Amino acid sequence: MDESGTSAIAGLIDHTLLRADATYQQIDTLCQEALQYGFAAVCVQPVHVRRCVEALRGSSVKVCTVAGFPLGATLTSVKAFEAREAIASGATEIDMVIHIGALKSNDLAYVQDDIAAVVSICHQHGALCKVILETCLLSDMEKVNACRLAQAAGADFVKTSTGFSSGGATVEDVRLMRQTVGPAMGVKAAGGIRDLAALRAMIDAGANRIGASASVKIMQELLT
């Protein structure tokens, strides 16, 4: 693959390290790798946002963080506060987890309002909001409902997974999400994408952003 093709794929990847035991040194390495390969963003826990902002200052690599992560069961006001504080620290992308229990209880108004509260904070400050559905816990109808609610709430992306539940992204889920939201909204596939073949399959299914912790391995595979 030529350099432009390699750069195009790197530019779809959120280079991710969300583990509880991530050290400062590992976060610094994450940022260095993101600069080296030209990834779209680093995705880290909120406590690491300022460190990443400093490491990436002057580059095109964005800093993404999470809200309501990984269970989605914190209060709406807390998710909105997390987003506001993260953006104040320099994050420009927020990946929030929906209230999965509310969705499964068919309390759709709650789910939409929960998303909209975070979207509002993000858009007031020029940040993107990606909405994590945790697809491994949902029926197909629930996935469709969640996508529609995220879209109605004005979110920028729907995202498959946290990577911390019982399963990650699948081609079938990405395809269903893309079919539901149409061409204009973003779809992020995350969770279990560990090689180039898996990444390509997700892109072919309709993903236009990939969350991965194996990003460097994928790029090395692409470059060999």
ABEGO torsion letter per residue (X at the ends): XBAAAAAAAAAABBBBBABAABBAAAAAAAAAAAAAAGBABBBBBAAAAAAAAAAABGBABBBBBBBGOAAGABBAAAAAAAAAAAAAAGBABBBBBBBAAAAAAGBAAAAAAAAAAAAAAAAAAGBBBBBBAGAAABBAAAAAAAAAAAAAAGBABBBABAGABABBBBAAAAAAAAAAAEAABBBBBBEGBABAAAAAAAAAAGBABBBBAAAAAAAAAAAX
